[in-house]
């Protein structure tokens, strides 16, 4: 709260994340994952209740049991007052495009809340490409590639055709997807074995995906994102505690954008998407 006050941040949406072990997504014991998610959500709800004008929450989900995760999302939103859920990457090598997870997307769409896809390491069998180059892992490169690929799997699976009201949040200026939309579309059109979607992949990035500024103080990336998806689909986020609040605040407050767009990005879009006061 002191850090928020020092930077002029009125409201912060809190969530459970753990980069090394992917938080609940890395738990092998399904029963333990369910207990962990409920415990984490109940604890977070207590903190939000202490400062309801300053904090809101994203739920943790035990995706090892998709039906339980779906019900936990509903409990978190309807009983605990949460604004959506945050998922830390794959769940033991399983991705959110798989059919068994579609009930989570369906329920999120019905509840009108987003799923925030947070980075995590790729599964171990996919890390060979980084052998000898440990500096390319984590935030330098692997998390971007892993999260962008996960997001594209979700988009290309047809999830948003089936549940058009479902929404996904991506951090770090969209995990590089805004920069590559044209190339993705052009390549997608040339794949004869592609799944049948109602639109090209870029449509879903521009309509079902919202991106945040978290941890990416790049003016070039910011302008690219504005041009690619529009100011209505970008939300300010600081990636705290992994990034310092003051640096992210200064970045967005001095970015070369219009004041109308700045108002949307700093608070208006979050108020609309997350139904914040």
C-alpha positions as CSV (number, residue, x, y, z in Angstrom):
1,X,0.0,0.0,0.0
2,X,2.8,2.4,0.8
3,X,4.4,1.7,-2.6
4,X,1.0,2.2,-4.3
5,X,0.5,5.5,-2.5
6,X,4.0,6.7,-3.5
7,X,3.2,6.1,-7.1
8,X,-0.4,7.3,-7.2
9,X,-1.9,3.9,-7.8
10,X,-5.4,3.7,-6.4
11,X,-6.2,0.0,-7.1
12,X,-4.2,-3.1,-7.5
13,X,-5.4,-6.5,-8.6
14,X,-3.6,-9.2,-6.6
15,X,-2.9,-12.8,-7.8
16,X,-0.8,-15.8,-6.9
17,X,2.2,-16.4,-9.1
18,X,5.4,-18.4,-8.7
19,X,7.9,-18.4,-11.6
20,X,10.1,-21.3,-10.7
21,X,7.5,-23.9,-10.0
22,X,4.5,-22.3,-11.8
23,X,2.6,-22.1,-8.5
24,X,-0.4,-24.4,-8.4
25,X,0.1,-25.4,-12.1
26,X,3.3,-27.3,-11.1
27,X,1.6,-29.4,-8.4
28,X,1.5,-33.1,-9.3
29,X,-1.0,-34.2,-6.6
30,X,-4.5,-33.2,-7.8
31,X,-6.0,-33.3,-4.3
32,X,-3.2,-31.0,-3.0
33,X,-3.7,-28.6,-6.0
34,X,-7.4,-28.3,-5.1
35,X,-6.6,-27.6,-1.5
36,X,-3.9,-25.1,-2.4
37,X,-6.2,-23.1,-4.8
38,X,-9.0,-22.9,-2.2
39,X,-6.6,-21.9,0.5
40,X,-4.9,-19.3,-1.6
41,X,-8.2,-17.8,-2.8
42,X,-9.7,-17.6,0.7
43,X,-6.5,-15.9,2.0
44,X,-6.5,-13.4,-0.8
45,X,-10.2,-12.7,-0.2
46,X,-9.4,-11.9,3.4
47,X,-6.8,-9.3,2.3
48,X,-9.2,-7.7,-0.3
49,X,-11.8,-7.4,2.4
50,X,-9.4,-5.5,4.6
51,X,-8.9,-2.9,1.8
52,X,-11.8,-3.2,-0.6
53,X,-11.1,0.2,-2.1
54,X,-7.5,-0.6,-2.8
55,X,-7.3,-4.3,-3.7
56,X,-9.1,-6.7,-6.0
57,X,-8.3,-10.3,-6.7
58,X,-7.7,-12.9,-9.5
59,X,-8.4,-16.5,-8.5
60,X,-5.9,-19.4,-8.6
61,X,-7.4,-22.5,-10.3
62,X,-6.6,-26.2,-9.7
63,X,-6.6,-27.1,-13.4
64,X,-5.4,-30.6,-12.6
65,X,-9.1,-31.2,-12.1
66,X,-10.8,-29.0,-14.8
67,X,-14.4,-29.4,-13.4
68,X,-13.3,-28.5,-10.0
69,X,-11.3,-25.5,-11.4
70,X,-14.5,-24.4,-13.2
71,X,-16.5,-24.5,-10.0
72,X,-13.7,-22.7,-8.1
73,X,-13.7,-19.9,-10.7
74,X,-17.4,-19.4,-10.1
75,X,-17.0,-19.5,-6.3
76,X,-14.2,-17.0,-6.5
77,X,-16.2,-14.6,-8.6
78,X,-19.7,-15.0,-7.2
79,X,-18.8,-15.5,-3.5
80,X,-15.4,-14.0,-3.0
81,X,-15.9,-11.1,-5.4
82,X,-12.8,-11.8,-7.6
83,X,-12.4,-10.2,-11.0
84,X,-11.2,-13.2,-13.0
85,X,-8.4,-15.8,-12.7
86,X,-4.7,-16.0,-13.3
87,X,-3.1,-19.1,-14.7
88,X,0.7,-19.6,-14.5
89,X,1.4,-21.3,-17.9
90,X,0.8,-24.9,-18.6
91,X,-0.4,-27.4,-16.0
92,X,2.2,-30.1,-15.9
93,X,2.6,-29.9,-19.7
94,X,-1.1,-29.5,-20.5
95,X,-2.3,-26.4,-22.2
96,X,-5.6,-24.5,-21.9
97,X,-6.6,-25.2,-25.5
98,X,-7.3,-28.8,-24.6
99,X,-11.0,-29.8,-24.7
100,X,-11.1,-30.8,-21.0
101,X,-10.4,-27.1,-20.1
102,X,-13.1,-25.6,-22.3
103,X,-15.5,-25.6,-19.4
104,X,-13.3,-23.0,-17.7
105,X,-13.5,-20.8,-20.7
106,X,-17.2,-21.3,-21.0
107,X,-17.8,-20.4,-17.3
108,X,-15.4,-17.4,-17.6
109,X,-17.4,-16.1,-20.5
110,X,-20.7,-16.6,-18.7
111,X,-19.4,-14.8,-15.7
112,X,-17.9,-12.0,-17.8
113,X,-14.4,-12.3,-16.3
114,X,-11.0,-12.7,-18.0
115,X,-8.3,-15.4,-17.7
116,X,-4.9,-13.9,-17.3
117,X,-2.2,-16.1,-18.9
118,X,1.0,-15.5,-16.9
119,X,4.4,-16.8,-18.1
120,X,6.1,-19.9,-16.8
121,X,9.0,-22.1,-18.1
122,X,8.3,-24.4,-21.0
123,X,8.0,-28.1,-20.1
124,X,11.4,-29.8,-19.5
125,X,11.3,-31.7,-22.8
126,X,11.1,-28.4,-24.7
127,X,14.1,-26.8,-23.1
128,X,16.8,-28.4,-25.2
129,X,17.0,-25.4,-27.5
130,X,18.4,-23.4,-24.6
131,X,21.2,-25.8,-23.7
132,X,24.4,-23.9,-23.4
133,X,22.6,-20.6,-23.4
134,X,20.9,-20.3,-20.0
135,X,20.7,-16.6,-20.4
136,X,18.0,-17.1,-23.0
137,X,15.7,-18.7,-20.5
138,X,13.1,-17.1,-18.3
139,X,12.2,-13.4,-19.0
140,X,14.9,-12.9,-21.6
141,X,13.2,-15.1,-24.2
142,X,11.6,-18.4,-23.1
143,X,8.7,-17.0,-21.2
144,X,7.7,-14.8,-24.1
145,X,7.9,-17.7,-26.6
146,X,6.1,-20.1,-24.3
147,X,3.3,-17.7,-23.4
148,X,2.7,-16.5,-26.9
149,X,2.6,-20.1,-28.2
150,X,0.2,-21.0,-25.4
151,X,-2.0,-18.1,-26.3
152,X,-2.0,-19.0,-30.0
153,X,-2.9,-22.6,-29.2
154,X,-6.0,-21.3,-27.3
155,X,-6.9,-18.9,-30.2
156,X,-6.4,-21.5,-32.9
157,X,-8.3,-24.2,-31.0
158,X,-11.6,-22.4,-31.6
159,X,-12.2,-21.6,-28.0
160,X,-13.3,-18.0,-28.8
161,X,-15.6,-19.2,-31.6
162,X,-17.3,-21.5,-29.1
163,X,-17.3,-18.9,-26.4
164,X,-17.2,-15.5,-28.0
165,X,-17.7,-13.7,-24.6
166,X,-14.5,-15.3,-23.1
167,X,-11.5,-13.0,-22.8
168,X,-7.8,-13.6,-22.2
169,X,-5.2,-11.2,-20.7
170,X,-1.6,-11.2,-21.8
171,X,1.2,-9.3,-20.1
172,X,4.4,-7.7,-21.3
173,X,2.7,-5.8,-24.2
174,X,1.1,-8.9,-25.5
175,X,4.1,-11.3,-25.4
176,X,5.3,-10.0,-28.8
177,X,2.1,-11.1,-30.6
178,X,1.1,-7.5,-31.7
179,X,4.4,-7.3,-33.7
180,X,3.7,-10.6,-35.5
181,X,0.0,-10.5,-36.3
182,X,0.3,-10.0,-40.1
183,X,2.8,-12.8,-40.4
184,X,0.7,-15.2,-38.3
185,X,-2.3,-14.5,-40.5
186,X,-0.4,-14.9,-43.8
187,X,1.1,-18.2,-42.6
188,X,-2.2,-19.4,-41.2
189,X,-3.9,-19.0,-44.6
190,X,-1.3,-21.2,-46.2
191,X,-1.7,-24.2,-43.9
192,X,-4.1,-26.8,-45.5
193,X,-4.4,-28.8,-42.3
194,X,-5.4,-25.8,-40.2
195,X,-8.4,-25.9,-37.9
196,X,-11.5,-24.1,-39.3
197,X,-11.9,-20.8,-37.5
198,X,-14.5,-18.2,-38.2
199,X,-11.8,-15.5,-38.5
200,X,-8.1,-15.2,-38.9
201,X,-6.0,-15.4,-35.7
202,X,-5.4,-11.7,-35.5
203,X,-9.2,-11.1,-35.1
204,X,-9.2,-12.9,-31.8
205,X,-6.1,-11.0,-30.6
206,X,-7.9,-7.8,-31.4
207,X,-11.3,-8.8,-29.9
208,X,-10.9,-11.5,-27.3
209,X,-7.5,-10.6,-26.0
210,X,-6.5,-7.7,-23.8
211,X,-2.9,-6.9,-23.2
212,X,-1.1,-5.2,-20.3
213,X,2.0,-3.1,-20.0
214,X,3.5,-5.2,-17.3
215,X,7.2,-5.4,-17.2
216,X,7.8,-3.9,-20.6
217,X,9.0,-0.3,-20.6
218,X,9.5,-0.1,-24.4
219,X,8.1,2.8,-26.3
220,X,8.5,0.9,-29.5
221,X,6.5,-2.1,-28.2
222,X,3.9,0.3,-26.7
223,X,3.3,2.1,-30.0
224,X,3.2,-1.2,-31.9
225,X,0.6,-2.5,-29.5
226,X,-1.5,0.6,-29.9
227,X,-1.4,0.3,-33.7
228,X,-2.1,-3.5,-33.6
229,X,-4.9,-3.8,-31.1
230,X,-6.1,-0.3,-30.2
231,X,-6.1,1.7,-27.0
232,X,-9.3,0.0,-25.8
233,X,-7.6,-3.3,-25.4
234,X,-4.5,-2.2,-23.4
235,X,-4.4,-2.0,-19.6
236,X,-1.7,-0.6,-17.3
237,X,0.1,-3.1,-15.2
238,X,3.3,-2.9,-13.3
239,X,4.3,-6.6,-12.9
240,X,5.0,-5.9,-9.2
241,X,7.0,-7.2,-7.4
242,X,9.0,-8.5,-10.4
243,X,9.3,-4.9,-11.7
244,X,9.3,-1.6,-9.7
245,X,6.1,0.3,-9.6
246,X,7.7,3.7,-10.0
247,X,9.4,2.8,-13.2
248,X,6.3,1.5,-14.8
249,X,4.2,4.4,-13.7
250,X,6.7,6.9,-15.1
251,X,6.8,5.0,-18.3
252,X,3.1,5.1,-19.0
253,X,2.7,8.7,-17.7
254,X,5.4,10.0,-20.1
255,X,4.7,7.7,-23.1
256,X,4.1,9.6,-26.4
257,X,0.4,8.8,-26.6
258,X,-2.8,11.0,-26.5
259,X,-4.3,11.9,-23.1
260,X,-7.5,10.1,-24.2
261,X,-5.6,6.9,-24.7
262,X,-3.6,7.4,-21.5
263,X,-6.9,7.6,-19.5
264,X,-8.2,4.4,-21.1
265,X,-5.0,2.5,-20.5
266,X,-4.3,3.8,-16.9
267,X,-7.7,3.1,-15.5
268,X,-10.7,3.2,-17.9
269,X,-10.2,-0.2,-19.6
270,X,-9.6,-1.9,-16.3
271,X,-12.7,-0.4,-14.8
272,X,-14.7,-1.7,-17.8
273,X,-13.2,-5.1,-18.2
274,X,-12.8,-6.0,-14.5
275,X,-15.9,-4.0,-13.3
276,X,-13.8,-2.0,-10.9
277,X,-15.3,0.9,-8.9
